């Protein structure tokens, strides 16, 4: 399956990428889905970071989610829906593959800028799908926007 960096997504679809990033930046904590050793899903909380043209996932070493990603890099991260049922800015999720970052220069720069608790695992994401679901109240429709690498954003409208 084709994948893209956050910067690749932003270059291809700048307005949609800005909408997605703004939605994630509304709250600090989000929900990460990984795959357990037996293939069943695991969902856990986590913070995401947009920096250096990438979407990063950071976590404590030997945490279950880190071990899941080291074994099987597939993930989905869902933006925190917020405190009520309104979700005025829509519901956003990103799926793809998490690649452990080992480049010392990148790690040093990340530590200098973010001051994470150490030690930690840092994963760079390779996006395979970005989805935003919202409600068009005027048209009384659910609007689903889907982006995959190599294709423009597709918009689906449902009554």
Secondary structure, DSSP 8 states (H G I E B T S, - for coil): ---B-HHHHHHH-HHHHHHHHHHHHT-S-EEEEEE-TTS-EEEEEE-EEEETTEEEEEE-TT-HHHHHHHH--EEEEE----SSS--TT-EEEEEEEEEE---HHHHHHHHHHH---SS-EEEEEEEEEEEEEEEETTTTEEEEEEE-TTS--EEEEE-
